[in-house]
Amino acid sequence: MYPKTLKHPALAPAYEKIAELSALPLWEILGDVVAEAPTPLGVPHIWRYQEMRAPLLDAGQRISAAEAERRVLALKNPALQRPGISQTLFAGLQLVMPGEVAPAHRHTAGALRFVLESSGGYTAVEGERCVMRRGDLVTTPSWTWHDHENTGDGPLIWLDGLDVPMVNFFGAVFGEEHPGDQQPILRPDDASVPRWGSGLRPYGAAHGKPWSPLLSYPYDRARAALMAASAGDAPNPRHGFKMTYANPLDGGHILPTIAAFLQHLPAGFETTPWRTTEALVFVAVEGEGTAQIGDTSIDFGENDVFVAPNWSPIRLRAGRDTVLFSFSDRAAQERLGLWREEADATP
């Protein structure tokens, strides 16, 4: 076992000299540097959509999308000192009101958008409008131009997921505003969906990027695939029926740092407990149920967002047929060779 501390009072004068040299005796802090197992970073928490929606809409009356640049209520984990829903992930609820445009910009952080409420609108990514309907997933990879417009008659609200804390950790933060409020549109709406998302790929086409060329994952397609898989297989004891949003080029994750999943839990189904090194952010798309995360029990309903910190035992139970969307830092962990999962973890 790695010791938390190994004190040697007789060495105190030497420690003073070591401190003057901007150094530390590793034997006194070894347990903080290397441990037998991870310590969860942050705590389980839920943000109930109906509670969050009211102040978000109120902000929509007080500050414009142009003034705010991005009108977002950032979801902060109560146990973390800095902004972030987990140690590695940022999440927030973003609002664009009817007729508004959130102006074009780009940044080194990669992002995904999961639509919670829409009567019409889109995100434009690198010259392509990606239509935003409820349940649709849209990605804005690192350093891609993107802007948002609400073309409907009601609020356009989605869950943002970004790798901002990871980018900040590496000190690789860059951003740029576009000269215009909206970027030029270069392709038909949702052009990447038939081009890359139909089980075919353009002959001779090269992508050459570390993220999926498919920018939009429409919910009707994703849900149909999930339900078809649910009809043909037995549920996984830990996950029910769960599918990964995939890069059509190699089957990998949609972004280099962020993985995303869609999961079906039949009514009354309860998973066995499990835990993983990834931090997971869930949103209930359909249905309701209970999440037992460590010692915390969370009842969730449609559009509620909740987080399971890394290495926290997770058990999910569906009160009725339930579909969950989730995203995590698993993509980054797998690329670094760090990701682990433990079955039958005891809360």
Contacts in CASP RR format, 6 or more apart in sequence:
PFRMAT RR
TARGET T0000
AUTHOR 0000-0000-0000
METHOD contacts of the structure
MODEL  1
MYPKTLKHPALAPAYEKIAELSALPLWEILGDVVAEAPTPLGVPHIWRYQ
EMRAPLLDAGQRISAAEAERRVLALKNPALQRPGISQTLFAGLQLVMPGE
VAPAHRHTAGALRFVLESSGGYTAVEGERCVMRRGDLVTTPSWTWHDHEN
TGDGPLIWLDGLDVPMVNFFGAVFGEEHPGDQQPILRPDDASVPRWGSGL
RPYGAAHGKPWSPLLSYPYDRARAALMAASAGDAPNPRHGFKMTYANPLD
GGHILPTIAAFLQHLPAGFETTPWRTTEALVFVAVEGEGTAQIGDTSIDF
GENDVFVAPNWSPIRLRAGRDTVLFSFSDRAAQERLGLWREEADATP
1 36 0 8 1.000
2 30 0 8 1.000
2 31 0 8 1.000
2 34 0 8 1.000
2 35 0 8 1.000
2 36 0 8 1.000
3 27 0 8 1.000
3 30 0 8 1.000
3 31 0 8 1.000
4 30 0 8 1.000
4 31 0 8 1.000
4 32 0 8 1.000
5 28 0 8 1.000
5 29 0 8 1.000
5 31 0 8 1.000
6 27 0 8 1.000
6 28 0 8 1.000
6 30 0 8 1.000
7 28 0 8 1.000
11 25 0 8 1.000
15 25 0 8 1.000
18 24 0 8 1.000
18 25 0 8 1.000
26 33 0 8 1.000
37 311 0 8 1.000
38 277 0 8 1.000
38 310 0 8 1.000
38 311 0 8 1.000
39 311 0 8 1.000
40 309 0 8 1.000
40 310 0 8 1.000
40 311 0 8 1.000
40 312 0 8 1.000
41 80 0 8 1.000
41 86 0 8 1.000
41 87 0 8 1.000
41 279 0 8 1.000
41 309 0 8 1.000
41 310 0 8 1.000
42 77 0 8 1.000
42 78 0 8 1.000
42 79 0 8 1.000
42 80 0 8 1.000
42 86 0 8 1.000
42 87 0 8 1.000
42 309 0 8 1.000
43 77 0 8 1.000
43 78 0 8 1.000
43 79 0 8 1.000
43 296 0 8 1.000
43 309 0 8 1.000
44 291 0 8 1.000
44 293 0 8 1.000
44 294 0 8 1.000
44 296 0 8 1.000
44 298 0 8 1.000
44 306 0 8 1.000
44 307 0 8 1.000
44 308 0 8 1.000
44 309 0 8 1.000
44 312 0 8 1.000
45 77 0 8 1.000
45 78 0 8 1.000
45 306 0 8 1.000
45 307 0 8 1.000
46 298 0 8 1.000
46 300 0 8 1.000
46 304 0 8 1.000
46 305 0 8 1.000
46 306 0 8 1.000
47 75 0 8 1.000
47 93 0 8 1.000
47 304 0 8 1.000
47 305 0 8 1.000
47 306 0 8 1.000
48 304 0 8 1.000
49 116 0 8 1.000
49 301 0 8 1.000
49 302 0 8 1.000
49 303 0 8 1.000
49 304 0 8 1.000
49 305 0 8 1.000
50 303 0 8 1.000
52 73 0 8 1.000
52 93 0 8 1.000
53 93 0 8 1.000
53 157 0 8 1.000
55 73 0 8 1.000
56 71 0 8 1.000
56 73 0 8 1.000
56 93 0 8 1.000
56 95 0 8 1.000
56 157 0 8 1.000
57 95 0 8 1.000
57 155 0 8 1.000
59 68 0 8 1.000
59 71 0 8 1.000
59 73 0 8 1.000
59 95 0 8 1.000
60 71 0 8 1.000
60 95 0 8 1.000
60 97 0 8 1.000
63 71 0 8 1.000
64 71 0 8 1.000
64 100 0 8 1.000
65 71 0 8 1.000
65 95 0 8 1.000
65 96 0 8 1.000
65 97 0 8 1.000
65 100 0 8 1.000
65 101 0 8 1.000
65 102 0 8 1.000
65 103 0 8 1.000
65 148 0 8 1.000
66 100 0 8 1.000
66 101 0 8 1.000
66 102 0 8 1.000
66 103 0 8 1.000
66 181 0 8 1.000
69 102 0 8 1.000
69 103 0 8 1.000
69 105 0 8 1.000
70 94 0 8 1.000
70 102 0 8 1.000
71 94 0 8 1.000
71 95 0 8 1.000
71 96 0 8 1.000
71 102 0 8 1.000
72 92 0 8 1.000
72 93 0 8 1.000
72 94 0 8 1.000
72 95 0 8 1.000
72 160 0 8 1.000
73 92 0 8 1.000
73 93 0 8 1.000
74 83 0 8 1.000
74 84 0 8 1.000
74 90 0 8 1.000
74 91 0 8 1.000
74 92 0 8 1.000
75 84 0 8 1.000
75 85 0 8 1.000
75 91 0 8 1.000
75 92 0 8 1.000
75 93 0 8 1.000
75 305 0 8 1.000
75 307 0 8 1.000
76 83 0 8 1.000
76 84 0 8 1.000
76 85 0 8 1.000
77 84 0 8 1.000
77 85 0 8 1.000
77 86 0 8 1.000
77 307 0 8 1.000
77 309 0 8 1.000
80 86 0 8 1.000
80 87 0 8 1.000
82 165 0 8 1.000
83 90 0 8 1.000
83 164 0 8 1.000
84 90 0 8 1.000
84 91 0 8 1.000
84 164 0 8 1.000
84 165 0 8 1.000
85 91 0 8 1.000
85 92 0 8 1.000
85 279 0 8 1.000
85 281 0 8 1.000
85 307 0 8 1.000
86 165 0 8 1.000
86 279 0 8 1.000
86 281 0 8 1.000
86 307 0 8 1.000
86 309 0 8 1.000
86 310 0 8 1.000
86 329 0 8 1.000
87 165 0 8 1.000
87 279 0 8 1.000
87 309 0 8 1.000
87 310 0 8 1.000
88 163 0 8 1.000
88 165 0 8 1.000
88 166 0 8 1.000
88 169 0 8 1.000
88 279 0 8 1.000
88 329 0 8 1.000
88 332 0 8 1.000
89 161 0 8 1.000
89 162 0 8 1.000
89 163 0 8 1.000
89 164 0 8 1.000
89 165 0 8 1.000
89 166 0 8 1.000
89 258 0 8 1.000
89 279 0 8 1.000
89 281 0 8 1.000
89 327 0 8 1.000
89 328 0 8 1.000
89 329 0 8 1.000
90 109 0 8 1.000
90 160 0 8 1.000
90 161 0 8 1.000
90 162 0 8 1.000
90 163 0 8 1.000
90 164 0 8 1.000
90 165 0 8 1.000
91 159 0 8 1.000
91 160 0 8 1.000
91 161 0 8 1.000
91 162 0 8 1.000
91 281 0 8 1.000
91 305 0 8 1.000
91 307 0 8 1.000
92 159 0 8 1.000
92 160 0 8 1.000
92 161 0 8 1.000
93 116 0 8 1.000
93 157 0 8 1.000
93 158 0 8 1.000
93 159 0 8 1.000
93 160 0 8 1.000
93 305 0 8 1.000
94 102 0 8 1.000
94 113 0 8 1.000
94 148 0 8 1.000
94 157 0 8 1.000
94 158 0 8 1.000
94 159 0 8 1.000
94 160 0 8 1.000
95 155 0 8 1.000
95 156 0 8 1.000
95 157 0 8 1.000
96 102 0 8 1.000
96 121 0 8 1.000
96 148 0 8 1.000
96 149 0 8 1.000
96 150 0 8 1.000
96 155 0 8 1.000
96 156 0 8 1.000
97 150 0 8 1.000
97 154 0 8 1.000
97 155 0 8 1.000
97 156 0 8 1.000
98 119 0 8 1.000
98 150 0 8 1.000
98 152 0 8 1.000
98 153 0 8 1.000
98 154 0 8 1.000
98 155 0 8 1.000
98 156 0 8 1.000
99 149 0 8 1.000
99 150 0 8 1.000
99 151 0 8 1.000
99 152 0 8 1.000
100 149 0 8 1.000
100 150 0 8 1.000
101 147 0 8 1.000
101 148 0 8 1.000
101 149 0 8 1.000
101 181 0 8 1.000
101 182 0 8 1.000
102 147 0 8 1.000
102 148 0 8 1.000
102 149 0 8 1.000
103 147 0 8 1.000
103 177 0 8 1.000
103 178 0 8 1.000
103 180 0 8 1.000
103 181 0 8 1.000
103 182 0 8 1.000
104 124 0 8 1.000
104 145 0 8 1.000
104 146 0 8 1.000
104 147 0 8 1.000
104 177 0 8 1.000
104 178 0 8 1.000
104 180 0 8 1.000
104 181 0 8 1.000
104 182 0 8 1.000
104 183 0 8 1.000
105 145 0 8 1.000
105 146 0 8 1.000
105 147 0 8 1.000
105 175 0 8 1.000
105 176 0 8 1.000
105 177 0 8 1.000
105 178 0 8 1.000
106 143 0 8 1.000
106 144 0 8 1.000
106 145 0 8 1.000
106 146 0 8 1.000
106 175 0 8 1.000
106 176 0 8 1.000
106 178 0 8 1.000
107 142 0 8 1.000
107 143 0 8 1.000
107 173 0 8 1.000
107 174 0 8 1.000
107 175 0 8 1.000
107 176 0 8 1.000
108 142 0 8 1.000
108 143 0 8 1.000
108 167 0 8 1.000
108 172 0 8 1.000
108 173 0 8 1.000
108 174 0 8 1.000
108 175 0 8 1.000
109 142 0 8 1.000
109 162 0 8 1.000
109 163 0 8 1.000
109 164 0 8 1.000
109 167 0 8 1.000
109 173 0 8 1.000
110 139 0 8 1.000
110 140 0 8 1.000
110 141 0 8 1.000
110 142 0 8 1.000
110 162 0 8 1.000
110 163 0 8 1.000
110 167 0 8 1.000
110 255 0 8 1.000
110 257 0 8 1.000
110 258 0 8 1.000
111 139 0 8 1.000
111 140 0 8 1.000
111 146 0 8 1.000
111 160 0 8 1.000
111 161 0 8 1.000
111 162 0 8 1.000
111 163 0 8 1.000
112 137 0 8 1.000
112 138 0 8 1.000
112 139 0 8 1.000
112 140 0 8 1.000
112 160 0 8 1.000
112 161 0 8 1.000
112 162 0 8 1.000
112 254 0 8 1.000
112 255 0 8 1.000
112 258 0 8 1.000
112 260 0 8 1.000
112 327 0 8 1.000
113 123 0 8 1.000
113 132 0 8 1.000
113 137 0 8 1.000
113 138 0 8 1.000
113 139 0 8 1.000
113 140 0 8 1.000
113 158 0 8 1.000
113 159 0 8 1.000
113 160 0 8 1.000
113 161 0 8 1.000
114 135 0 8 1.000
114 136 0 8 1.000
114 137 0 8 1.000
114 158 0 8 1.000
114 159 0 8 1.000
114 161 0 8 1.000
114 283 0 8 1.000
114 325 0 8 1.000
114 327 0 8 1.000
115 132 0 8 1.000
115 133 0 8 1.000
115 134 0 8 1.000
115 135 0 8 1.000
115 136 0 8 1.000
115 137 0 8 1.000
115 138 0 8 1.000
115 156 0 8 1.000
115 157 0 8 1.000
115 158 0 8 1.000
115 219 0 8 1.000
116 134 0 8 1.000
116 135 0 8 1.000
116 157 0 8 1.000
116 158 0 8 1.000
116 159 0 8 1.000
116 283 0 8 1.000
116 303 0 8 1.000
117 134 0 8 1.000
117 155 0 8 1.000
117 156 0 8 1.000
117 157 0 8 1.000
117 158 0 8 1.000
117 303 0 8 1.000
118 132 0 8 1.000
118 133 0 8 1.000
118 134 0 8 1.000
118 152 0 8 1.000
118 156 0 8 1.000
118 157 0 8 1.000
118 158 0 8 1.000
119 152 0 8 1.000
119 153 0 8 1.000
119 154 0 8 1.000
119 156 0 8 1.000
120 131 0 8 1.000
120 132 0 8 1.000
120 133 0 8 1.000
120 150 0 8 1.000
120 151 0 8 1.000
120 152 0 8 1.000
120 154 0 8 1.000
120 156 0 8 1.000
121 131 0 8 1.000
121 132 0 8 1.000
121 148 0 8 1.000
121 149 0 8 1.000
121 150 0 8 1.000
121 151 0 8 1.000
121 152 0 8 1.000
121 156 0 8 1.000
122 129 0 8 1.000
122 130 0 8 1.000
122 131 0 8 1.000
122 132 0 8 1.000
122 148 0 8 1.000
122 149 0 8 1.000
122 151 0 8 1.000
122 189 0 8 1.000
123 129 0 8 1.000
123 130 0 8 1.000
123 132 0 8 1.000
123 138 0 8 1.000
123 140 0 8 1.000
123 146 0 8 1.000
123 147 0 8 1.000
123 148 0 8 1.000
124 130 0 8 1.000
124 145 0 8 1.000
124 146 0 8 1.000
124 147 0 8 1.000
124 148 0 8 1.000
124 149 0 8 1.000
124 182 0 8 1.000
124 183 0 8 1.000
124 185 0 8 1.000
125 138 0 8 1.000
125 139 0 8 1.000
125 140 0 8 1.000
125 141 0 8 1.000
125 144 0 8 1.000
125 145 0 8 1.000
125 146 0 8 1.000
125 215 0 8 1.000
126 144 0 8 1.000
126 145 0 8 1.000
126 146 0 8 1.000
126 183 0 8 1.000
126 186 0 8 1.000
126 215 0 8 1.000
127 145 0 8 1.000
127 183 0 8 1.000
127 184 0 8 1.000
127 185 0 8 1.000
127 186 0 8 1.000
127 187 0 8 1.000
128 185 0 8 1.000
128 186 0 8 1.000
128 187 0 8 1.000
128 188 0 8 1.000
128 189 0 8 1.000
128 190 0 8 1.000
128 191 0 8 1.000
128 192 0 8 1.000
128 215 0 8 1.000
129 185 0 8 1.000
129 189 0 8 1.000
129 190 0 8 1.000
130 136 0 8 1.000
130 138 0 8 1.000
130 189 0 8 1.000
130 190 0 8 1.000
130 192 0 8 1.000
130 215 0 8 1.000
130 216 0 8 1.000
131 189 0 8 1.000
131 190 0 8 1.000
131 216 0 8 1.000
131 218 0 8 1.000
132 138 0 8 1.000
132 148 0 8 1.000
132 156 0 8 1.000
132 158 0 8 1.000
133 218 0 8 1.000
133 219 0 8 1.000
133 220 0 8 1.000
134 219 0 8 1.000
135 219 0 8 1.000
135 285 0 8 1.000
135 325 0 8 1.000
136 216 0 8 1.000
136 217 0 8 1.000
136 218 0 8 1.000
136 219 0 8 1.000
137 216 0 8 1.000
137 217 0 8 1.000
137 219 0 8 1.000
137 222 0 8 1.000
137 245 0 8 1.000
137 260 0 8 1.000
137 325 0 8 1.000
138 215 0 8 1.000
138 216 0 8 1.000
138 217 0 8 1.000
139 211 0 8 1.000
139 212 0 8 1.000
139 215 0 8 1.000
139 216 0 8 1.000
139 254 0 8 1.000
139 255 0 8 1.000
140 146 0 8 1.000
140 215 0 8 1.000
141 209 0 8 1.000
141 211 0 8 1.000
141 255 0 8 1.000
142 211 0 8 1.000
142 255 0 8 1.000
142 256 0 8 1.000
143 174 0 8 1.000
145 178 0 8 1.000
145 183 0 8 1.000
146 183 0 8 1.000
147 178 0 8 1.000
147 181 0 8 1.000
147 182 0 8 1.000
147 183 0 8 1.000
148 156 0 8 1.000
149 182 0 8 1.000
150 156 0 8 1.000
159 283 0 8 1.000
159 305 0 8 1.000
161 258 0 8 1.000
161 281 0 8 1.000
161 327 0 8 1.000
163 255 0 8 1.000
163 257 0 8 1.000
163 258 0 8 1.000
163 329 0 8 1.000
163 332 0 8 1.000
166 257 0 8 1.000
166 329 0 8 1.000
166 332 0 8 1.000
167 173 0 8 1.000
190 216 0 8 1.000
190 218 0 8 1.000
192 213 0 8 1.000
192 214 0 8 1.000
192 215 0 8 1.000
192 216 0 8 1.000
193 214 0 8 1.000
193 216 0 8 1.000
193 218 0 8 1.000
195 202 0 8 1.000
195 213 0 8 1.000
196 202 0 8 1.000
196 212 0 8 1.000
196 213 0 8 1.000
196 214 0 8 1.000
196 248 0 8 1.000
196 249 0 8 1.000
197 214 0 8 1.000
197 248 0 8 1.000
199 248 0 8 1.000
201 248 0 8 1.000
201 249 0 8 1.000
207 213 0 8 1.000
207 249 0 8 1.000
210 256 0 8 1.000
211 247 0 8 1.000
211 254 0 8 1.000
211 255 0 8 1.000
211 256 0 8 1.000
212 246 0 8 1.000
212 247 0 8 1.000
212 248 0 8 1.000
212 249 0 8 1.000
212 252 0 8 1.000
212 253 0 8 1.000
212 254 0 8 1.000
212 255 0 8 1.000
213 247 0 8 1.000
213 248 0 8 1.000
213 249 0 8 1.000
214 247 0 8 1.000
214 248 0 8 1.000
214 254 0 8 1.000
217 245 0 8 1.000
217 254 0 8 1.000
219 285 0 8 1.000
222 243 0 8 1.000
222 245 0 8 1.000
222 262 0 8 1.000
223 262 0 8 1.000
223 323 0 8 1.000
225 243 0 8 1.000
226 241 0 8 1.000
226 243 0 8 1.000
226 262 0 8 1.000
226 263 0 8 1.000
226 264 0 8 1.000
226 323 0 8 1.000
227 264 0 8 1.000
229 241 0 8 1.000
229 243 0 8 1.000
230 241 0 8 1.000
230 264 0 8 1.000
230 266 0 8 1.000
233 241 0 8 1.000
235 241 0 8 1.000
235 265 0 8 1.000
235 266 0 8 1.000
235 269 0 8 1.000
236 242 0 8 1.000
237 271 0 8 1.000
237 272 0 8 1.000
238 271 0 8 1.000
238 272 0 8 1.000
238 273 0 8 1.000
238 274 0 8 1.000
238 343 0 8 1.000
239 263 0 8 1.000
239 271 0 8 1.000
239 274 0 8 1.000
240 263 0 8 1.000
240 264 0 8 1.000
240 265 0 8 1.000
240 266 0 8 1.000
240 269 0 8 1.000
240 271 0 8 1.000
241 263 0 8 1.000
241 264 0 8 1.000
241 265 0 8 1.000
242 261 0 8 1.000
242 262 0 8 1.000
242 263 0 8 1.000
242 264 0 8 1.000
243 261 0 8 1.000
243 262 0 8 1.000
243 263 0 8 1.000
244 252 0 8 1.000
244 253 0 8 1.000
244 259 0 8 1.000
244 260 0 8 1.000
244 261 0 8 1.000
245 253 0 8 1.000
245 254 0 8 1.000
245 259 0 8 1.000
245 260 0 8 1.000
245 261 0 8 1.000
245 262 0 8 1.000
246 252 0 8 1.000
246 253 0 8 1.000
246 254 0 8 1.000
247 253 0 8 1.000
247 254 0 8 1.000
252 331 0 8 1.000
253 259 0 8 1.000
253 260 0 8 1.000
253 330 0 8 1.000
253 331 0 8 1.000
253 334 0 8 1.000
254 260 0 8 1.000
254 331 0 8 1.000
255 331 0 8 1.000
256 331 0 8 1.000
256 332 0 8 1.000
256 335 0 8 1.000
257 329 0 8 1.000
257 331 0 8 1.000
257 332 0 8 1.000
258 327 0 8 1.000
258 328 0 8 1.000
258 329 0 8 1.000
258 331 0 8 1.000
258 332 0 8 1.000
259 278 0 8 1.000
259 327 0 8 1.000
259 328 0 8 1.000
259 329 0 8 1.000
259 330 0 8 1.000
259 331 0 8 1.000
259 334 0 8 1.000
260 325 0 8 1.000
260 326 0 8 1.000
260 327 0 8 1.000
260 328 0 8 1.000
261 325 0 8 1.000
261 326 0 8 1.000
261 327 0 8 1.000
261 328 0 8 1.000
262 285 0 8 1.000
262 323 0 8 1.000
262 324 0 8 1.000
262 325 0 8 1.000
263 323 0 8 1.000
263 324 0 8 1.000
263 325 0 8 1.000
263 326 0 8 1.000
264 321 0 8 1.000
264 322 0 8 1.000
264 323 0 8 1.000
265 271 0 8 1.000
265 316 0 8 1.000
265 317 0 8 1.000
265 318 0 8 1.000
265 321 0 8 1.000
265 322 0 8 1.000
265 323 0 8 1.000
265 324 0 8 1.000
266 318 0 8 1.000
266 321 0 8 1.000
267 318 0 8 1.000
267 319 0 8 1.000
267 320 0 8 1.000
267 321 0 8 1.000
267 322 0 8 1.000
268 317 0 8 1.000
268 318 0 8 1.000
268 319 0 8 1.000
268 320 0 8 1.000
269 317 0 8 1.000
269 318 0 8 1.000
270 315 0 8 1.000
270 316 0 8 1.000
270 317 0 8 1.000
270 318 0 8 1.000
271 314 0 8 1.000
271 315 0 8 1.000
271 316 0 8 1.000
271 317 0 8 1.000
272 315 0 8 1.000
272 343 0 8 1.000
272 344 0 8 1.000
273 292 0 8 1.000
273 313 0 8 1.000
273 314 0 8 1.000
273 315 0 8 1.000
273 344 0 8 1.000
273 345 0 8 1.000
273 346 0 8 1.000
273 347 0 8 1.000
274 313 0 8 1.000
274 314 0 8 1.000
274 341 0 8 1.000
274 342 0 8 1.000
274 343 0 8 1.000
274 344 0 8 1.000
274 345 0 8 1.000
275 311 0 8 1.000
275 312 0 8 1.000
275 313 0 8 1.000
275 314 0 8 1.000
275 341 0 8 1.000
275 342 0 8 1.000
275 345 0 8 1.000
276 310 0 8 1.000
276 311 0 8 1.000
276 330 0 8 1.000
276 339 0 8 1.000
276 340 0 8 1.000
276 341 0 8 1.000
276 342 0 8 1.000
277 310 0 8 1.000
277 311 0 8 1.000
277 333 0 8 1.000
277 338 0 8 1.000
277 339 0 8 1.000
277 340 0 8 1.000
277 341 0 8 1.000
278 310 0 8 1.000
278 328 0 8 1.000
278 329 0 8 1.000
278 330 0 8 1.000
278 333 0 8 1.000
278 339 0 8 1.000
279 307 0 8 1.000
279 308 0 8 1.000
279 309 0 8 1.000
279 310 0 8 1.000
279 328 0 8 1.000
279 329 0 8 1.000
280 307 0 8 1.000
280 308 0 8 1.000
280 314 0 8 1.000
280 326 0 8 1.000
280 327 0 8 1.000
280 328 0 8 1.000
281 305 0 8 1.000
281 306 0 8 1.000
281 307 0 8 1.000
281 326 0 8 1.000
281 327 0 8 1.000
281 328 0 8 1.000
282 291 0 8 1.000
282 300 0 8 1.000
282 305 0 8 1.000
282 306 0 8 1.000
282 307 0 8 1.000
282 308 0 8 1.000
282 324 0 8 1.000
282 325 0 8 1.000
282 326 0 8 1.000
283 303 0 8 1.000
283 304 0 8 1.000
283 305 0 8 1.000
283 324 0 8 1.000
283 325 0 8 1.000
283 326 0 8 1.000
284 300 0 8 1.000
284 301 0 8 1.000
284 302 0 8 1.000
284 303 0 8 1.000
284 304 0 8 1.000
284 322 0 8 1.000
284 323 0 8 1.000
284 324 0 8 1.000
285 302 0 8 1.000
285 303 0 8 1.000
285 323 0 8 1.000
285 324 0 8 1.000
285 325 0 8 1.000
286 302 0 8 1.000
286 321 0 8 1.000
286 322 0 8 1.000
286 323 0 8 1.000
287 301 0 8 1.000
287 302 0 8 1.000
287 318 0 8 1.000
287 319 0 8 1.000
287 320 0 8 1.000
287 321 0 8 1.000
287 322 0 8 1.000
287 323 0 8 1.000
288 299 0 8 1.000
288 300 0 8 1.000
288 301 0 8 1.000
288 302 0 8 1.000
288 318 0 8 1.000
288 319 0 8 1.000
288 320 0 8 1.000
288 322 0 8 1.000
289 299 0 8 1.000
289 300 0 8 1.000
289 301 0 8 1.000
289 316 0 8 1.000
289 317 0 8 1.000
289 318 0 8 1.000
289 319 0 8 1.000
289 320 0 8 1.000
289 322 0 8 1.000
290 297 0 8 1.000
290 298 0 8 1.000
290 299 0 8 1.000
290 300 0 8 1.000
290 316 0 8 1.000
290 317 0 8 1.000
290 319 0 8 1.000
291 297 0 8 1.000
291 298 0 8 1.000
291 300 0 8 1.000
291 306 0 8 1.000
291 308 0 8 1.000
291 314 0 8 1.000
291 315 0 8 1.000
291 316 0 8 1.000
291 317 0 8 1.000
292 298 0 8 1.000
292 313 0 8 1.000
292 314 0 8 1.000
292 315 0 8 1.000
292 316 0 8 1.000
292 317 0 8 1.000
292 347 0 8 1.000
293 306 0 8 1.000
293 308 0 8 1.000
293 309 0 8 1.000
293 312 0 8 1.000
293 313 0 8 1.000
293 314 0 8 1.000
293 347 0 8 1.000
294 312 0 8 1.000
294 313 0 8 1.000
294 314 0 8 1.000
294 347 0 8 1.000
295 347 0 8 1.000
298 306 0 8 1.000
300 306 0 8 1.000
308 314 0 8 1.000
313 345 0 8 1.000
313 346 0 8 1.000
313 347 0 8 1.000
314 345 0 8 1.000
315 347 0 8 1.000
316 324 0 8 1.000
330 339 0 8 1.000
333 339 0 8 1.000
END
